[in-house]
């Protein structure tokens, strides 16, 4: 074009605008026609290792496109915009509030004909429960991206899950929603929230267990829409093709920190991604992990793109939390236990020396060992046996490793639970197996067994049990036994017996009941689902004011407000300890005593 020419007169602006419009339309059409098999434009799971300095920084992170990692979401169904309502807009007679999505639906027929375009323009939030801003905010985030929700125990993850499930139930009239939790009490708890808070019709829901006939479960996958299952049941039904994966639109994973290795949660998500299927994933946990690498693994395994984290000091949460006083109480071993522990170390010392002489173990200080060191060394030996060892020696090495692991487990039981559990384990191991063959004639070990028997026969009290009795009695002296509640946690099923027997001696003030898993051991019988539910209901109603719980009572149960938590043992993982402590300080101040 010559300098000074009249560009407005010579350039065809209308033609240029038309061409730009056509190009934009072609680009939009290409974007909306992406199908589930197109992995060129997919959302990458949230990278925990991105530049986040602490947990409170993570909030909502933007989703990023990648050609490497595939995340299946429902963003193709509903275009997410930045414009959310600030709160409930109008109240409805059904106890719900309708909020405008400000979403534009597009090319629905090309992706999934099951969505209801009218219903999906709004989402529903219940107004029959007190409004908490953080729950409302997290719920609307979880509706539109695969979200890991990490909230302290008792701050309402169950409500958030119910809101998400209900809205996907509305948006997809033929879609199927699955809630998975690792224990039956957790499943029952979510069922109650879905029915009582958001009002999902009961005729569309089903609670399926492994005890249900597979053929019956298959029929329910055909006729029902909302499923409450354990992860193992879901895994089996996907692999058997009973579960109609193409109709799944929402998967809620409770206690998501378990999504490691080949746990059923991981298998389920892998199967769904391979199908492939477009669905929303909501993961819930109070404790995502104690290490960044662990949290990142959970995020990757569940195809998470957004993490919503709150701790008890966050301003939008702190108003709903209460003080929790934590006291670590040292308890001295009695003389009998001290003598027994010394003899156990004498028995273990030759085992360690033998492993060191074979070149498969290197720590000779028996007083500072732990079972994990034996396990790690054994795994290393199995992966790469020393070249100088003959293959015929492998069995000998395995036997010594097994003996060392067993002896240190007995040693730990003695320190954390007392003589009776340690004795019962030793007696069981001496009856059969490689430990019995290797150690059955060890005179020092038989002396250990004899001292244990004599101590139990004389009725020597467990120091921890005595301290626990003292704490319980003092608690109910200053708190009304009819209104106050106590939970005693123990990691070992066999110590439940000792604790229950001691509580029975304290009179009518302490009304105690055990709360344990379904599996039965040689010395104790498990509790059925019905018994578990009955225990919790009676505990809430005041029939019991104390329950003695194993690990089943740690995870996520809405047991009710507990004033005192006693941790009978302290050698559990940080995650489990946090879950135990989360049982108190929820609606009023609480106390945790760790023995």
N, C-alpha and C positions, 0 to 999 in steps of 0.2 A: 504494500500500500504506500503510495507516495506521501511524503511529508506534507502536512497541511491539508490533506484531503478530508472530506466530511465523512467521518466513520458512521455517524447515525444514518446518513442517507444511503451508504453503500453496503452496510452489513445487515443481513436479514435476521433481525432479532427474534421474530416470531418462529422462524424455522429452528433457530438455535434452542429456544425454550422448549419447543416441541420435542427436539431430539434429546434434550436433558431429561424431560419427563419420561420419554420412552426408555431411556437408559436406567432411570431410577425404578421404573416398573419392572424391567427385566431383572434387575438386581434383587428387588423384593420378592419376585416370584421364585428366583433361584434359592433364596434364603428359606422361604416357607415350605419349599418342596423337599427339604432335607428329610430323609427317612431314618428309621432306627438303625439301618445298616450303614449309614454314612458316618464314618469315624473321623472325617477330616476336620469337622467343626464340633468339638465336644468339650464339655467342661472338665477342667482338671480339678481333682480333689484339692482341698485346701492344703497348702504346704506349711506345716507347723514350723518348719525350720526357716521360714521367711523372717524378716527383720522384726521380730517381736521380742521385746525386752522382758516382758513379764505377762502373766496370765491375764491381767486386767486390760492389756493393750489389744487383745485379739478382737473382741467385739464382732462386728460384721466386716468381713473382708471381701473385696470384690472377687467375682468369679473370673477365671482366666481361660482363654481358649488354647487348646493344644492339639497336636496331631498324635500324641503319644498315649495319653491315658484317657480311657473312655468312661464317662460318667453319664448314666441314663437319668434324665430328669423330665419334668413335665413342662419345661419352659416353652416347648413347641405348642402346647395346648393354650396356655395363657401367657400373653406378653406382659412381663412384669415391668411396671413403671416405678418411678421414684415417688409417686404421689400416693401416699397412704393417708387414711383418715387419722385424726389425732385421738379418737376415742369413739365409743358407741354413739350412734346417731339417733336412734329411736328405739323405744322399748316396745316389745311385743308381748302378747298375752302368754306365749309359750316360754317365757323366761329367757328369751334370746334378744340380741341386738344385731341389727343388720348394718354392715359397714360396706360402703361403696369401694369396689376394687380399683376403680378408674382404670380397668384393664381393657384392651382392645383385642377381641378374639379374631383369628384370621385363619383361613384355609383349614378349618377344623376337619372337613371331610377327607383331606389328604392325609391326615395324621391319625385321627381316631374319631370315629363317628359316635362314640359313647358319651362325649361331653355334652352337658346341657348349657348352651351359650347364654341363656337367660340367667340360670342359677349361678353361673361362674362370674357374672358381673358383680356379685356381692359375696361377702363371706360373713358368717354368723359367729358372734361371740356371746356367751351366756351372761345374763345380768342377774341370775338367781344366786350368784356368789359374789362376794365383795371384789370390786375391781382393783387389781394390782397392776400398776403401769408396766412393770418388767414382764409379767406374764402375758399381758396384751401385746407388748412389743415383740417378745420372742415368738408368740403364736403366729403373728402375721409374717415374720421372717421365715418361720418353718413351713408356711404354706407354699412359698415360692422358691425355696432352694433346699437342697439336701443339707440338713442341719444337725449338728451335734450339740445338744443342750446339756450344759453342766451347771447344775444348781445344787447347793447344799441340801441335805436331807430335810424334808418337811416343808420345802418352799414351793411345792405345787407343780412338779413335772407331770404328774398324772392329769391335771387339768389341761395343760398345754397339749398333751397327746390327745385328749378327748376332743378338744377344739379342732385340731388338724384332722382327726379321723372323721368327725361329723361333717366338716366342709367338703372333704373328698367324697363322702357318702352322698352329699347333695349334688356336687358338680358332675359326678359320673353315675347316672342312674343304674347302669349295668356293671359298674366297676366293683372290684373286690378289695377290701381293706383288711390287713393282717396286723395284729398286735402280738408280738412274741416276747416272752419273759421266761427266765430260767427256772422259776419255781411256781408251783400252783398257787400259793397265797398271793403272789404278785399278779398273776393272771386274774384271779377273782377280784382283786382290788380295782384293776382297770375296768373290768366289766361293770362294777358298781358305778364308777365314775361316768362311763359312757351312757348308762341307762338313767342314772339319777340326775346328772348335771346337764348333759347336752341332749338327752332324750332320744338316742338312737333306738328305733323300734326293736323290741326284743325278738319279734318274729323273723328279723333278718340276721340275727346274731347266733353264733354257736361257739361253745367252749369245747375244744377237742383235745383229748389226752391220748397218750400212748396206749392206754388201756382200752380205748375205743377200737372196734374192729376196723381194719383198713378199708374194707368194702363200704362200711357205713360212713367213714370219713370221706370217701370218694363221692358218695351221694350228696353229702353236705356241701362239698366244693361246688357241686352243680346247682344247688338250690339256695344256699345262703350267700350273704354279701359281706358280713363282718365276722372275722375269725379271731378267736383268742387261743393261742397255742404256745407250747414250749418250742424252742428252736429245733429240738431233735425231731419233733413231730413234723414241723414244716419242712425240714431237710428231707425226711423220708418221703413225704407226699410229693415234693417237687421231683425227686429222683424216680418215683414210681409213676409220674405223670398224672397223679390224682389231682394235684393242685393245678388249676387253670391259670398258668402264669401269664398268659397273654391278656387276661382280664384284671390282673393286679394293678392297682393305681396308687396304693399307699402301703408302705411297710414301716411299722413302728418297732424299734428295737430297744427294749428296756435292759438296764444294766449293761450298757454298750461297752464298758471297759473289758468285757469278756471276749470281744471280737479280736482274738489273737490266734495265730497258728491255724489249725484245722478245726477250731470250735465251730459248731453248727452255724452260727451267725455268718462266719466267713464263707463257709460252703454254700449257704443259701444265696448270698449276694453274688458270688461267682457264678452260680447256676443261672441266676436272673440276668446277669450281664451277658452271658453267653446265649441267652434265648433268642434275640435280646428283647427286653421289655422296657417300656417307658413307665417309670413310677417315681413317686416321691418317697424318700427315705428320711425318717426322723429317728435319731438316736438319743437316748436318755441315759444319764449317769450322774451320780454325785461326785465321782472320783474318776476322771478320765485316765489317770495314770500318774505315777510319781516321777517319771522321766519324760523328757521331750520326745525321745525316740519311740517310747511306748505310745504316747498320744498320737504321734504321726502315723504309727502302724495302724491304730484304730481308725483314724481318719481315712487312710488309704483303703483299708479292708472294707469299709462301709461306704466308700465313694462319697465322702462328705465334702461339701464346698463352702459351708459357712459354720462357724462355731460361735455359739452364744454362751458366754461364761459369766457367772456372777459368783462372788464370794461374800461372806457374811459382813464384810466391811464396805461393800459397794453401797453408795447412797440410796439407790432405789430398792435395796434389799434389807439394809440394816434396820429399818424401822419395824421389820417383821421378825427379827431374831431377838434372842434373849441371851443373857449371860450363861456361860457354861464353865463352871469351876472344875478344873482337872487336877487331880492329885495322884502322884505316883507314890505308892506305899510299899516300902521294902519290908519283906517278911523273912526272918531268919529261918534256916533249916534247923530241925531238931537234931539231937545227937545221933539218933538212929540213921537219919538220912545222910548226915555227914559221913558216917562210917561206910555206909553202902556206896556212896558216890566215890569214895577213895578206892574201894575194892573194884568198882567198875572201871576206873582208870587203870588199875593194875592189870585187869583182864585185857583191856584195849591196847596197852603198850606193845605187847608182842605182835599183835595184828599189824600195827603201824610199822614196826621195825621190819616185819616180813615184806610188806609192800614196798618199803624203801629199798630193801636189799634187792628186790626184783626190778628196781628202776622205774616203777610206775607211780611212786608217791614221794613227796619231798619234805613235808612238814612232820618233824619228829616230836614236836611238843604236844603231847596228848591233852594237856589242860586247855589248849586254845583252839582245838579243832571243833568243827561243826559238820553235820551230815552233808551239807552242800559241797564241802571240799572233797569228800569221798565221791559224791555223785559226779562232780566235775572231772576228777581224775579218772574215774571209771569210763566216762564218756570219751575222754581223750584216748584212753587205752583202746577202747572198742574201735574208734575211728582210725587210729594209727598205732598198732602194737609195735613195741621195740623189735627191731630185726633180730636181736640176739636171743630173743625168747623163742623156744620151740613151741609149736602149735599145741603140743600135749600139755604145756604149762598154762594155757589160757584158762582152763577150767579152774585151776588152783587160784589164779589171780582173781577170777570172778568170785570164788568162794570167800576169799579174804576181804574183798571189797564189800560183799554182802554182809559179812560178819561185822565189819567196822561200822557200816551204816546202821545196822540193827542195834549195836551196842550204844551208839551215840543217840539214837532215838530214845532208847530206854533211859539213858542219862538225862536227856532233856525232859522227859516225862517226870522223872524223879524231882527235878528242880521246879517245874512249872505246875505239876498237878499232884504230886505226892507219891507215896509208896504204893498204894493200891493199883493205880493205872500202870505204873512201871512193873510191878509184880505180874499183873495179868498179861502184859505183853511178853515179858521174859518167859513165863510159863508156856504161853502159846508157841513161841519160837523154838523152845526146847523139845517140843513134841514131834516135830517132823521137819523135813526140808534140809537144805545145805547147811543152815546154821546149826541145826541139831547134830548133823554128822561131824561138823568141824569142832563145835564147842561142847558137845554133850558130855565129854569126859573131863572138862576143865574144872579142877577142884575149886579154884577161886570163884568161879562163876556159880558153882553149887553152894558155896558159902554165902554168896550174895543172895541167892534165892532163899536160903535158910534164914538169914537175918530179916529178910522181908516178911517171911511167914511168921516169925516170932513177933515182929513189930505189930503186924496186923492182928495176931492172936491176942496180944496184950492190950489191944485197943488203943495203941498210941495215936493221939490225935494229929491230924494234918494241920500244921501251923497256918496255912492259908485258909483252911476252913474255919479255924478259930477266929482269925482276923475278920473273915467275911461275916461270921455270926455277930461279932461285936459291932460291925458297921451297920448291919441290918437292924439290930435291936435299938441302937442309938437313933437310927433314922426314924423308925416308927414311934419312938418316944416323943420326938419333936414334930412329927407329921401324922395326920389322921390316917390310920390304916384303911379306912373306908374310901378315902379319896386319893391317897398317894399311891404311885405305882413304881415298881422296881424291876429292872431286868438284870440278870446275872448272865454274862456271856462266858462260855468256855469253848475252847477249840477242840476238845477231846470228848467224844461221846461217853466214854467210860467214867469220866469224872463227874458227869451229871448225877450218877447214882450217889456218890459221896456227898455232893451238895444237897440233894433232895433229902437224904437221910438226916443231915445236920439241921436243915430248916424245919423238918418235922418235929424236932425236939424243942423248938422255940415257942410252942403253944399256938393258940388260935389267932394271935396277932398277925402272924405271917401265914398267909394262905398261898401256898406255892404250887406250881405245876410246871412240868417240863414241856419244852417246845423244840422238837427235834425233827430230822428228816424222815423220809419214808423207808429208806433202806434199813434192813435189820442186820445186826452183827451177831457174833457168837454169844455175846454176853447181854445184848440188849435188843429189844424189838423196836422197829421204827413206828412212826405215827402215820396213819392214813391221812388223806386230804381232808376227810370229814372231821377227823379228830383235830387236825391242825386248825381248821376253821372254828371248831367249837372252842378250842383253847383261847384263840384270839378274841372271839366274841365274849366269852366269859370274863376275860381279862379287862376288856373295855367296860363291861357292865359292872365290874366290881366283885364278881365271884371269886377271882384270884387277885391278889395285889402284888404278886411276885411271880415272874416266870424265869425259868432257867433254860437258856437257849444256846444251841450250837450255831453254826454259821448260817443256818436258814433264817435266823432272826436278824441278821446283819443287813441284808440287802433290801432297801427301798420300801419296806412294809409300813403302811400307815397304822401302826399299832395303837397309837394315841399318845397323849402327853405322858412322858415318863420323868419322874423327878430325880431318880438315882439310877445310874448305870454302873455296875461292878464288872470289871474285866478280870476274870479269875486268872487269866494268863495274859502276858504282854508280848509274847513272841509270835505275833501274827504280822502280816504284811501291813504297810502304811495304809493301803486302800481299805483293808478290812477294819483297821483301827479307827479310821475316819468314819466309816459306816457305823461302827458301834457307838461312837461318841455322838453321832447324829441322831440317836434315838431320844436324846434329851435336849433341853433348852430350846424347844420349838414354840411352845405357847406361853411358857413361863420359865424362870430361871431353873437351871438344873445342875447336877453334879455328876462327875465321872471319877470313880476310884479305880485305879489300876494296880493290881496286886503283883 
